[in-house]
Structures are given as structure tokens and as C-alpha cells.
Amino acid sequence: MSVQYHNVVPGGRSFQEYVDIFSLSDEDLNKSILGCGDGPASFNCEMNRMGKSVVSVDPIYELDREMIQKRIDETYLEVLEQTRANKDKFIWKNISSVEELGEIRMSSMSQFLDDFEKGKIQGRYIAGGLPELPFADNSFDLALVSHLLFLYSEQLSFDFHVQAIDELLRVASEVRIFPLVDLNSRKSIHLDEIIGLLVSKGYVVSEEKVNYEFQKGGDTMLKIMHV
Ligand SMILES: C[S@@+](CC[C@H](N)C(=O)[O-])C[C@H]1O[C@@H](n2cnc3c(N)ncnc32)[C@H](O)[C@@H]1O
């Protein structure tokens, strides 16, 4: 089963948000990194400016810059309005207001858009999507999945999560996923069973607290490693 990208609203996070979300150390930042479902985040672009290596894969990269811009313009205000209407579900600490959230997201997304065409030619933005990724086995040290798996637990089935995580572990030595709550800031209905399954398959699995909380209770990531 493949997810239709138009079902998932884009939202571009910054380099600093990725660092906090995934507890990325200087050593991690020097690894070969896959950003799966990076969409219009500026992580890839900012890492590239620092001379570091990230490949991002996302179905929206099939589109050209204008189409992605259009999609951002269509959904951006709606996302901010939804956030304003559900303000009590978020922690206004790292980000202090809906207006600041809008500024951060817009800045990330415009950095991404300016980098997109060049990055696509350089092979840093690749069109594709879970549960099948266009990479050979063990292509990356670390795969990061921000705001896709577990967040969309109601839209993406348990089986999809299992296949997606298996695929990420095929292409990378280690996988980190954030957040572990769904869109309504409830613990993902798939989480416990997925952890049990991964442990039974022999992976080293841990749920780790991170220095980032925007959705209430969304302050842990899942780390999965080959033995
Ligand atoms: C909420 S956005 C998160 C973007 C970015 N990771 C961030 O944290 O700012 C979810 C992203 O997942 C992408 N997506 C949807 N279905 C996907 C799939 N099957 N495989 C990989 N990415 C997918 C969407 O296109 C979108 O860019």
C-alpha cells in the first residue's frame, strides 16, 4: 500500500528542529543520513551548506518547484488555523506563538524551495516513498523520519508501519522516528505492538526522551538499530 502525498500536509522543519527532535550529536551529523518524508524541511539544505551529507526522499519531489510552492500556499494557512484552533494541544515553549510558528515554517520552506532544483540535480532530493525506497541495502548510516510514521497512525495502517520500518532498516543501519504521538497528541495506537515486533526480530529498540516538545506529550523518539 502506498500513501498518497496529497493526504499528508507538508510542514517544513528547520535544521535546529531536526537536531532537537532526533538528539543529533556532532558525530551523528557527520554520518551518511537519509531523511525520509523530509518534504519542504530545510534540514537537507542547511546540512548541505555545512558540507554534510543528507539524501531526502519524499513523494512530493516528483513535482516541480512551482507545484510544491502551490501546494504549500494552499495548505499553509489551513495548517496555522488548525494549530490556532487546537492551541491547547501544543506546548508554546520552543515556539512561543502561532505567528512565530508560521515564520519558522515559512523560512524553512523558502530555504527548501530555493535549494530544491539544484539539490535534485545533485541527487539530494529523490522522489519516492515508503514502503519501498529506491536505495540499495545498507546505503545509509542513519535514517530519520520526522512527522510521518506514528503521527499519521489513523491514516497509515499497522501493516504499513511494519513494512515501512522494515524497509528503512534495509537501507540504513539505524532508524530514528519522531514523534510517537498521533495528530491528536495521543500515544500512537501502533507503537507498543511495533516495538514488540521489532524486539522479537532481534533489533535493539529504545524510546528516548528528546529536548523538543511541541505536541503535548510528543517528547520521545524511537531509535532502532541492527545488532
Ligand atoms: C508533515 S510532513 C513532514 C515534513 C518534514 N519531515 C518535517 O518534519 O518538517 C510529512 C511528509 O511526508 C511525506 N510523505 C507522505 N507519504 C509518504 C511516503 N509514503 N513515504 C515518504 N514520505 C511520505 C509528505 O509528502 C510530507 O512531505
The ligand as an SDF file (V2000), in Angstrom:
LIG
                    3D

 27 29  0  0  0  0  0  0  0  0999 V2000
    4.0490   16.5000    7.8760 C   0  0  0  0  0  0  0  0  0  0  0  0
    5.1980   16.4070    6.5700 S   0  0  0  0  0  0  0  0  0  0  0  0
    6.7510   16.3760    7.4600 C   0  0  0  0  0  0  0  0  0  0  0  0
    7.8640   17.0020    6.6580 C   0  0  0  0  0  0  0  0  0  0  0  0
    9.2220   17.0100    7.3630 C   0  0  0  0  0  0  0  0  0  0  0  0
    9.6840   15.6740    7.6710 N   0  0  0  0  0  0  0  0  0  0  0  0
    9.1820   17.8160    8.6150 C   0  0  0  0  0  0  0  0  0  0  0  0
    9.2430   17.2580    9.7240 O   0  0  0  0  0  0  0  0  0  0  0  0
    9.0810   19.0430    8.5070 O   0  0  0  0  0  0  0  0  0  0  0  0
    5.0350   14.7270    6.0170 C   0  0  0  0  0  0  0  0  0  0  0  0
    5.8160   14.4310    4.7680 C   0  0  0  0  0  0  0  0  0  0  0  0
    5.7010   13.0280    4.4760 O   0  0  0  0  0  0  0  0  0  0  0  0
    5.6670   12.8900    3.0820 C   0  0  0  0  0  0  0  0  0  0  0  0
    5.1080   11.5670    2.7320 N   0  0  0  0  0  0  0  0  0  0  0  0
    3.8230   11.2190    2.5290 C   0  0  0  0  0  0  0  0  0  0  0  0
    3.7340    9.9180    2.2190 N   0  0  0  0  0  0  0  0  0  0  0  0
    4.9970    9.4120    2.2180 C   0  0  0  0  0  0  0  0  0  0  0  0
    5.5550    8.1270    1.9740 C   0  0  0  0  0  0  0  0  0  0  0  0
    4.7960    7.0760    1.6640 N   0  0  0  0  0  0  0  0  0  0  0  0
    6.9020    7.9840    2.0580 N   0  0  0  0  0  0  0  0  0  0  0  0
    7.6850    9.0340    2.3840 C   0  0  0  0  0  0  0  0  0  0  0  0
    7.2030   10.2750    2.6220 N   0  0  0  0  0  0  0  0  0  0  0  0
    5.8760   10.4740    2.5450 C   0  0  0  0  0  0  0  0  0  0  0  0
    4.8070   14.0550    2.6350 C   0  0  0  0  0  0  0  0  0  0  0  0
    4.9660   14.3370    1.2550 O   0  0  0  0  0  0  0  0  0  0  0  0
    5.3150   15.1750    3.5340 C   0  0  0  0  0  0  0  0  0  0  0  0
    6.3760   15.8690    2.9530 O   0  0  0  0  0  0  0  0  0  0  0  0
  1  2  1  0
  2  3  1  0
  2 10  1  0
  3  4  1  0
  4  5  1  0
  5  6  1  0
  5  7  1  0
  7  8  2  0
  7  9  1  0
 10 11  1  0
 11 12  1  0
 11 26  1  0
 12 13  1  0
 13 14  1  0
 13 24  1  0
 14 15  1  0
 14 23  1  0
 15 16  2  0
 16 17  1  0
 17 18  1  0
 17 23  2  0
 18 19  1  0
 18 20  2  0
 20 21  1  0
 21 22  2  0
 22 23  1  0
 24 25  1  0
 24 26  1  0
 26 27  1  0
M  CHG  2   2   1   9  -1
M  END
$$$$
